[in-house]
Amino acid sequence: MATTDETESTTPNNPRQMLGEFIRVQRQMANLSLRQLSALTEISNPYLSQVERGLHEPSIRVLKSIANALNVSSEILFEQAGLFTSTEDPGSEATEAAIRTDRRLSEAQRHALLGVYRSFLETSEEGD
């Protein structure tokens, strides 16, 4: 039987878990291994692994370092961490436009990412 901590860390809507998954996806899209990200951020490999698995809530300094290494705005990671919410209209097309215009992605990757993004939005709306 899972303990409360184990259950909390594996719950899909757990903020730490969602932040860790976001960081993992961004790292993978940047084609970086965990060791490479560790070297770029000067944060230990085991700690980054635990952040990605939702076992630790990283500090603002750690989030800034990860954002810089992944070429992601710090604000996006802060928002993912639940430190503040976006003032952008949730129904805006800004995120989809960014995905569509990212030249680092192939057409198939853009299509897949848009599908995943839209499914997250649908799931989020159902939970409200």
Secondary structure, DSSP 8 states (H G I E B T S, - for coil): ---HHHHHHH-TT-HHHHHHHHHHHHHHHTT--HHHHHHHHT--HHHHHHHHTTS----HHHHHHHHHHHT--HHHHHHHTTSS---S-TT-SHHHHHHHH-TTS-HHHHHHHHHHHHHHHHHHHHH-
